[in-house]
Every structure is written in structure tokens, then in C-alpha cells.
Amino acid sequence: MTISSAPRLAAGSVPFFATGKRSRDLAQEMGISEAELLDRHDGPEVVRLTASMRELIEALPSLGEVMALTRNEGAVHEKVGPFGNIKISGGVGLVLNDAIDLRMFLKHWVSAFAVEIPDDKGPRRSLQVFDAGGEAVIKIHLKPQSDVTAFEAIRTRFADPAPEPLQVAPARPEPLPAQAFDAEGFRKAFAEMQDVHEFHPLLTKFGADRHTALRALDAEHVRLLPNSAARAMLEQASSRGLPIMCFVGNKGCIQIHHGAVKTIKVIGPWVNVLDPGFNLHLREDLVTETWEVRKPTKHGLVTSIELYAEDRSLIAQFFGVRDEHAPEDGNWRALVASL
């Protein structure tokens, strides 16, 4: 595995935030990761933090209301609210607020930075966490009503006094399963599921990725949809006032919205939800397959829409808002069936 070490930018060079470009876009132009771009910056605007991720997460409620941003290549998910009701067990963390709802996989929380960028309207402050490849896991942006004193306390408390140059390990493709996929056995086990959360353990047990598993299922449980289906679903959910759940994630974090969607705008390839407290930005042109999936539970089938990229990675999932101890909303099921 090749590991790159990024030197700091030469003195007198233009700061990354003075280029007028988003740091992610600038890093791609430079052929480096976004974490490396921040690490190369030589100035007080960027402070490298120590890798005490659990303690960092537990300090986040002190910031008050913030905007949490979780993304992958095909979707950006933004939620506004406070952190709270944090539960961490081993390498998995949960944030279970009404507004910010996260699933965190801490082995991928490798480096972190406190960023304070000057702006005519006042400094733009954020905490940014990256994985081993230098890709963003989550960004926590302060809002006007956030507690700046708490941000400064976090930056001071977790500042790395003598950071080594950041080392980035390029992502490696997931290894193929050692044994042939038992499609018949998987179908039988899938049909016997009692809870949607049993699906991922089944993938592990049978050595399959999500895409392979869906293609093995029968028409009772899966259906290919046009790649415009997510846009049509969002527009219909908006017009009907039907609450939904929207999951967007990466290796290190899954962020969830549950509630209504109201303002849907399509701008070029982007399908956008632009609501107070929740924004979704979906690159429809990067969606190569869209599936309707009906997972068995003890309360009946639970229907989702799943969007996949060319590399078979999951871009986003949509469900109807539901009570886990009751059958799913028939209005959501009917909406998906109409797509």
C-alpha cells in the first residue's frame, strides 16, 4: 500500500480559502486529498487536532446548534441542530437527536481539523474529520447561533502540539469473497428476516456486496426503477406532505433525515431539497442503478429506494417514516409502487 506524506505549502503561497474554490474541488485539481490540502496550510486558520475521536464527539454538544454535513461522491446531506444523546460502544457511535441522527464508524475517523476561515460576514468555523484516504467523513459547521467560545475551547483542548505531516493511504478496492456466492441460501435467509437491521449481517455471512445481493433476489422483493425515480419520489412526497427518511453515508458516517420534504429544485444534474434544517444535494447523473427493495420484517415488508453508483457503492436510501413496531405506512408503499 502506497502512503503519501504531504509537505506544507511554501511560505507566501495563496491560502486555499483565498482561491474562491471549495476545498474539495481545489484538492481534486491539485491531485491530493482534501485532508492533505488542510494539512499543507501554514497558518492559524487550520489547526490539526489529536486523534481522540471519542472525546471529540462527546464535546460536540457544547457547540449548540450546528450544521452537520455528510457526503459521498453522489450526494450531500446537511442537517441543522444540536448534537446530543450520544452513545458510543466499541468502534460504533450513535447520535439520536430529532434533528441530527448519525451512525458513526470510528475506525474510519483518522484525522481531524479545526478550521476558521476569514470572511466579510464574519469567520466561517468548522470541525472536519477525514478517513485514512483523506476523504471527508463529516464536517460540522458552526451557525450564527453556535457557541464560539465552545469551539475555541475544543480547538485548544484537542490541538496537536507537534503534528507529524499527514500520511494518506489511498483507498483499496474491497476484496472479492473467497467462496462462491450462495444465491439460493441467501434468498432463503433473506425471506426469513424479522428486522431490516439483519440485512447487513446477512451480506457479511454470505460474502456479498449489496449490489450482488439485490440481483439475487426475486421480483417479490426487488424491482429496478428508472434513475429519475428518486426525483419523482421527492416531488410526490413534497406535494402529498408525506414524511420520508433519507440516508446518505460514507465509510465513516451515515446521516439520516426523517420528516417532510417541501422545496425540491433541480439545477443541472443536481436534485436538491432546500428546506429549513435539511438540505439534500443529489447528483442524478452519477446514479447508475435505482432499486425498489422490500425487506421482510415481523411487521410485514419494509420498502426502500436505493441508489447506486457505477462502482456499486450506495449513494442514498429512502424509506417512509415508520414506527418500528408497526407495519409501514401504506401511503409510502403506494407512492413507491407508482414509480
C-alpha positions in Angstrom: 0.0 0.0 0.0 1.4 3.4 -1.0 1.4 6.1 1.6 1.9 9.7 0.7 3.1 12.4 3.0 2.1 16.0 2.2 4.5 18.8 2.8 3.2 22.2 3.9 2.6 24.8 1.3 5.5 27.2 0.7 5.5 30.5 2.6 3.9 33.2 0.6 1.6 30.9 -1.4 -2.0 31.8 -1.8 -4.1 30.3 1.1 -6.6 27.6 -0.1 -9.5 29.7 1.1 -8.4 32.7 -1.0 -8.8 30.9 -4.3 -12.6 31.2 -4.2 -12.9 27.4 -4.7 -14.3 24.8 -2.4 -11.5 23.0 -0.7 -12.7 19.6 -2.0 -12.7 20.9 -5.6 -9.3 22.6 -5.2 -7.8 19.4 -3.7 -9.0 17.4 -6.7 -7.4 19.9 -9.1 -4.1 19.6 -7.2 -4.3 15.8 -7.3 -4.3 15.5 -3.5 -6.9 14.7 -0.8 -8.9 17.3 1.0 -7.2 16.4 4.3 -3.8 16.9 2.7 -4.9 20.3 1.5 -5.8 21.4 5.0 -2.6 19.8 6.5 -0.4 21.7 4.0 -1.9 25.0 5.1 0.6 27.0 7.1 -1.3 29.5 9.2 -3.6 29.9 12.2 -6.8 29.3 10.2 -6.3 25.5 10.3 -5.4 23.6 13.5 -4.7 19.8 13.4 -6.4 18.0 16.2 -5.3 14.9 18.1 -6.9 11.6 17.2 -9.0 11.3 20.4 -12.2 10.9 18.4 -14.5 9.6 21.1 -13.7 12.6 23.4 -14.1 15.0 20.4 -17.5 13.6 19.6 -18.5 13.9 23.3 -17.5 17.6 23.3 -19.7 18.4 20.3 -23.0 19.2 22.2 -21.2 22.2 23.8 -21.4 23.9 20.4 -25.1 24.2 20.4 -26.9 24.4 17.1 -24.6 23.5 14.1 -24.9 22.1 10.6 -23.7 18.5 10.2 -22.6 17.6 6.6 -22.1 14.1 5.5 -21.4 13.2 1.8 -20.2 10.7 -0.7 -19.4 11.3 -4.4 -23.1 11.3 -5.4 -24.9 13.0 -2.6 -24.5 15.7 0.1 -26.7 15.5 3.3 -26.9 18.6 5.6 -28.8 18.8 8.9 -29.1 21.6 11.3 -29.5 21.1 15.1 -27.5 20.3 18.2 -25.6 17.2 19.0 -26.9 15.1 21.9 -28.0 11.7 23.1 -24.6 10.3 22.0 -24.0 6.6 22.5 -20.6 5.0 21.8 -19.8 1.3 22.2 -16.6 0.0 20.9 -16.0 1.4 17.4 -19.6 2.4 16.7 -21.2 5.6 17.8 -24.8 6.9 17.6 -26.3 10.4 17.7 -30.0 10.1 18.2 -31.4 13.6 18.2 -34.6 14.6 16.5 -32.6 16.8 14.2 -29.1 15.3 13.9 -29.2 11.5 13.6 -25.9 9.7 12.9 -24.3 6.3 12.7 -20.5 6.6 13.2 -17.9 4.0 12.4 -14.9 5.3 14.3 -12.2 3.1 12.8 -12.5 5.5 9.8 -12.2 8.7 11.9 -8.5 9.1 11.3 -7.7 12.8 11.2 -9.4 16.0 12.3 -9.0 19.7 11.9 -10.5 22.9 13.4 -10.9 25.4 10.6 -11.6 29.1 10.9 -11.7 30.9 7.6 -12.0 34.7 7.4 -15.0 36.1 5.6 -16.6 39.6 5.0 -19.6 38.4 7.0 -17.5 37.0 9.9 -15.3 33.9 10.3 -16.6 30.6 9.0 -15.8 28.0 11.6 -15.9 24.2 11.3 -14.6 20.9 12.6 -13.7 18.5 9.9 -13.0 14.7 10.1 -11.3 12.6 7.5 -10.7 8.9 6.8 -7.4 7.2 6.0 -7.6 8.2 2.4 -8.1 11.9 3.3 -11.7 11.9 2.3 -14.2 13.8 4.5 -16.2 11.6 6.9 -18.2 14.5 8.4 -18.0 18.3 8.6 -19.6 20.2 11.5 -20.1 23.9 10.5 -20.9 26.5 13.1 -24.1 28.6 12.7 -24.6 32.2 13.8 -26.2 31.0 17.0 -23.4 28.4 17.8 -21.3 28.8 20.8 -18.0 30.3 19.6 -16.4 30.0 23.0 -17.0 26.3 23.0 -15.4 26.0 19.5 -12.3 27.8 20.8 -12.2 25.5 23.8 -12.4 22.4 21.6 -9.7 23.8 19.3 -7.4 24.5 22.2 -8.1 21.3 24.1 -7.6 18.9 21.2 -4.9 20.8 19.3 -2.0 18.6 18.3 1.1 20.4 19.8 3.6 18.8 17.3 1.7 17.2 14.4 3.6 15.0 12.0 2.9 15.5 8.3 -0.3 13.8 7.4 0.1 10.4 5.9 -2.7 9.3 3.5 -3.3 5.7 2.4 -5.1 5.5 -1.0 -8.3 3.5 -0.8 -8.0 -0.1 -1.9 -10.9 -2.0 -3.6 -12.9 -4.3 -1.4 -11.6 -7.9 -1.7 -13.7 -10.3 -3.6 -15.4 -13.1 -1.4 -13.2 -16.2 -1.1 -16.1 -18.5 -1.8 -18.8 -18.6 -4.5 -21.9 -16.6 -3.6 -24.7 -19.0 -2.4 -27.6 -17.1 -4.0 -30.2 -19.7 -3.1 -29.1 -19.8 0.6 -29.1 -16.0 0.7 -32.7 -15.8 -0.7 -33.9 -18.3 1.9 -32.2 -16.4 4.7 -33.4 -13.0 3.4 -37.0 -14.3 3.3 -36.8 -15.3 7.0 -35.6 -11.8 8.2 -37.5 -10.3 11.1 -35.9 -6.9 11.1 -34.3 -4.6 8.4 -31.2 -4.4 10.5 -30.5 -8.1 9.8 -29.7 -7.3 6.2 -26.1 -6.2 6.6 -25.1 -9.2 8.8 -26.5 -11.4 6.0 -24.3 -9.7 3.5 -21.3 -10.5 5.7 -22.4 -14.1 6.3 -22.8 -14.8 2.6 -19.8 -12.8 1.5 -21.8 -10.5 -0.9 -22.0 -6.8 -1.5 -25.4 -5.1 -1.6 -25.5 -5.0 -5.4 -24.8 -8.7 -5.8 -27.4 -9.5 -3.1 -30.1 -7.4 -4.7 -29.6 -9.0 -8.1 -30.0 -12.4 -6.5 -33.5 -11.6 -5.1 -36.8 -12.3 -6.8 -39.4 -10.0 -8.1 -41.4 -10.2 -4.8 -38.6 -8.3 -3.1 -36.8 -6.1 -5.7 -37.6 -4.1 -8.8 -35.3 -1.9 -11.0 -36.6 1.6 -11.3 -35.6 4.4 -13.7 -32.8 6.6 -12.4 -35.2 9.5 -12.2 -37.2 7.7 -9.6 -35.7 9.5 -6.6 -36.5 12.9 -8.1 -40.1 11.8 -8.8 -40.4 10.4 -5.3 -39.2 13.6 -3.7 -41.6 15.7 -5.8 -44.6 13.5 -5.0 -43.7 13.3 -1.3 -43.5 17.1 -1.2 -46.8 17.5 -3.0 -48.6 14.9 -0.7 -47.0 16.1 2.5 -45.7 12.5 3.1 -42.7 12.3 5.5 -39.7 10.3 4.5 -36.4 9.1 5.8 -33.2 9.9 3.7 -29.9 8.1 4.5 -26.6 9.3 3.0 -23.3 8.0 4.1 -19.7 7.0 3.5 -17.3 4.5 5.2 -17.2 6.5 8.4 -20.6 8.0 8.9 -24.3 7.7 7.9 -26.5 10.7 8.3 -30.3 10.4 8.4 -33.2 12.8 7.9 -36.7 11.9 9.0 -39.6 14.2 8.2 -41.3 16.2 5.5 -39.5 17.5 2.3 -41.0 20.6 0.8 -38.8 22.6 -1.6 -37.5 20.4 -4.4 -35.3 22.2 -7.1 -33.5 20.6 -10.0 -30.4 22.6 -11.1 -28.4 20.9 -13.9 -27.6 17.4 -12.7 -28.4 18.2 -9.1 -31.7 17.3 -7.5 -31.9 19.5 -4.3 -34.1 19.5 -1.2 -33.8 23.1 0.2 -35.7 23.2 3.4 -35.0 24.9 6.7 -32.9 22.4 8.8 -32.4 19.9 5.9 -30.7 20.2 2.6 -30.0 17.3 0.2 -28.0 17.6 -3.0 -28.1 14.6 -5.2 -26.1 14.1 -8.4 -28.7 12.3 -10.5 -26.2 11.8 -13.3 -24.0 9.7 -11.1 -26.8 7.3 -10.2 -26.4 4.2 -12.4 -29.0 1.9 -10.8 -32.1 2.6 -8.7 -33.8 -0.3 -6.9 -37.0 -0.7 -5.1 -36.3 -3.1 -2.2 -38.9 -4.8 0.0 -37.2 -6.3 3.1 -39.2 -8.8 5.3 -39.8 -8.0 8.9 -42.1 -9.4 11.6 -44.4 -6.5 10.8 -44.5 -7.1 7.1 -42.4 -5.8 4.2 -40.5 -2.6 4.5 -40.0 -0.7 1.3 -36.9 1.4 0.3 -35.5 3.1 -2.7 -31.7 2.5 -3.1 -29.4 4.5 -5.4 -26.1 3.0 -6.6 -23.1 4.5 -8.3 -21.1 3.0 -11.1 -18.7 1.4 -8.7 -21.7 -0.3 -6.9 -21.4 1.9 -3.9 -24.6 3.1 -2.2 -25.3 6.7 -2.8 -28.6 7.1 -0.9 -31.5 5.3 0.6 -35.1 6.4 1.1 -37.8 4.9 3.4 -41.1 6.1 4.6 -41.2 7.4 8.2 -42.5 4.5 10.2 -42.9 3.1 13.7 -40.5 0.1 14.1 -43.2 -1.8 15.9 -45.9 -1.4 13.3 -46.4 -2.1 9.6 -45.1 0.6 7.2 -47.3 3.5 6.0 -49.4 2.3 3.1 -49.2 5.8 1.5 -45.4 5.4 1.2 -45.7 1.9 -0.2 -48.3 3.1 -2.8 -46.0 6.1 -3.8 -43.1 3.8 -4.5 -45.3 1.3 -6.3 -46.4 4.1 -8.6 -42.9 5.0 -9.7 
